[in-house]
Structures are given as C-alpha cells and as structure tokens.
Amino acid sequence: MDHVLLDRFALAGVLALLALAAYELWKIDLGLKSLAWAHTTGQLRKAWVEDMPDFEFENDPFRDQEGTHSVHARYSYQVGTRRYFGKRLSYRTTHWIRFREALDMIEGWRPGVEVDVFYDPGKPERAVLIPGSSTANAALFILYLALAALCLWVRAH
C-alpha cells in the first residue's frame, strides 16, 4: 500500500478514536450532571434486554456462557404541563454488558410501573432513569485516547 494512503488511514483512525473519546467524555459529563438533575415520577412503557454480538477471543478473561447484552427502556414523564417520551436509560454503559448486569439494571420493571425520571431542568427532554456515570465510561475514554496516541506514535516512526 502506498505510504501516503497509509498515512491518511492512520490519520482517519486517530480522528475516529478522538471522536469516540469526545463522545465518552460527553457521556461522563452528562452522567455526573444527571446526579443533580430534578426528578419526577414517570411511567415505564417498555424495558428489555437484547443480545449483542460477541467477539470470541480464545483467551478472553471476560468470556463466559452469558454472552453480552444491551439494555433499553421507553418511558413517559411530565414536566409542568408538557409530556415527554424518553428512551435513554442512562449515560452509563448499557451495551456489551453481562446478562446479570443487564437484568439488574431493569429488575422489577414491567410496563406500566412508576419509575423515577431524572431530567435536565434546562432541557427537560433530556432524561435518564439511572443517573450517574460508570467506571466503564472512564475506561473507554482512556482506551480511545491510548489507541489514538499509539496510532500517532506508530505513524511517526
């Protein structure tokens, strides 16, 4: 492959990794802010767990029979006289998680049950059912930055 083309791919990879790091930082920021948001009672419309594709690495220390899953929820809530419909469960990592962790997130939830909804008072359409951030967010942020730095280092040498 041509050296210039390889350089462009490396640069595109670095930019993509930096974009992912910025997205993760945004989720960490909003997750931390959501801890102080106002809350109201809403109604759960639907909550479910989906299988995620597994990356089958032979010596993966996290590999088990459960596989990985993602958690989703749909809910409605009211702020003042306006009704909102939310679909963000949390700013925490809710994809590629273990089955038990996924079930723990939505334990006891069934359609029609009342749930606490934490919403941004300055932008009430922004809401979550589980406030906060997680160490997985920080780990992903660090991973994306480290991979971007590695790409730049490889590109320079």
N, C-alpha and C positions, 0 to 999 in steps of 0.2 A: 504494500500500500504506500502511496505517495506520502512523504513526510509532512507536507502542508495539510493534506487531508486528515492525517492522523492528529496533527496539531488542532485542527478545527473540531474533531470529535472530542478530543480531550477538553478543550475549552467549553464545548457544549455540555459535556458531562459535569464539569465544575459548576457551570451556571445552573444546571438542573439540581445538583446537590445543594447549592446555596439557596435555591428557591425552596427546596424541601426543608432546609434548616430554618428559613424565614417563616414558613408555614407552621412548623413545630413551635417556634418561638411565639408566634401569634396565638397558638392554642394554649401555650403555657400562660401567657399574659392574660387572656380572657378567662382561663380556668381559675387563676388566682383572683381575678376581679370578681368572678361569679360567687366566690365565698362571701362577699359583702353585698351582693345584689338583694333587692327586695324579693319577697316571695309571696305567692298566693296559692290557693288550692285550685287545682285543675282536675280534669278528668282524663284518665288513660283511655285511649281509643284502641290501641293495639301495641303489643310488645312481643318481640320474637328474637330467636337466635338462629343464625344461618351458618352453615358450614363454609369454611374458607378453603381455598386450595392450599394444600400442604407442600412444602418444599422438602422432599425426602432426602435428607443428607444422612449417610450411613452412620456417622458418629455424632449426630446431633444430640447434645446433652438434654435438650428440652423436648425431644421427641417422645411421645407416648401414644397410647391407643386412642385417646380422645380426639386427636387432631386439633385444628384451630378453628375458631368461630368468630363471628361478629354479632353484636347486639344492636337492635334497632327498636325504636319506640315512636309512636304517634300519639299526640295528646292535644287537648284544647284547654285554654285558660282565658280568664278575663282580667283586664286591667282597666279600671274605670268602667266606661260603658262599651268598650271595644273588646270583641272576642278574637283571640289569636289561635292559630294552629301551629304547634311545634313538632319538630322531628329530630332535633339534636338532643341526644340522651345526655352527653357530657362532652367536655373538652379533653377528658382523659382518653387514653387509648381504648377504643371499643372494637377494634379489628385485630385479627390474628391473635386472639387470646384463647386460653384454655377453656374447655367446656364448663368446668366447675366455676371458674371466674365469671363466665358469661351468665350462667344461671344465678349466681349470687347477686349480680347487678339488678336483676329483674325479679328477684324472689318475692313471691306473694302478689305480684302484679297480674291482673287479668282485666279484660276490657270492662270499662265502667267504674273501676275503682278510683277513689280520690287519691291524687298524688300532689306532693309539694312541687311547685314550679318556681324556679329561681329565674328572675328576669332582670334585664338591664333597664333601670328606670329611665335612662336617657334614650333607649332604643328598645321599647317593650316587646318588639317582635323577636328579639334575641333572647332565648331562654334555654335552660337545661333542667333536667330532672336530678342530675347528680352533679353538684358543684365541685370545683377544685380541679387540680391537675394531678398528674401521677409521675412517678419516677421513670416510667416508660417514655413519657414525653421528653424528659430531660435526656434520657439515654439515646433516644432517636436524634435529638438535636445535636448532641455531641458526636454521634456516629456520622451524621451527614457532614458536619464540619471536618471531622477527621478524614473522611473519604475525599472531600474536596481538597484538603491540604495534601493528601497523598497523591492525588491526580496532578496537582500543581508541581509537587516535588518530582514526580516521575517525568512530567513534561519538561522540566528544567534540566534534567540530567540525561 
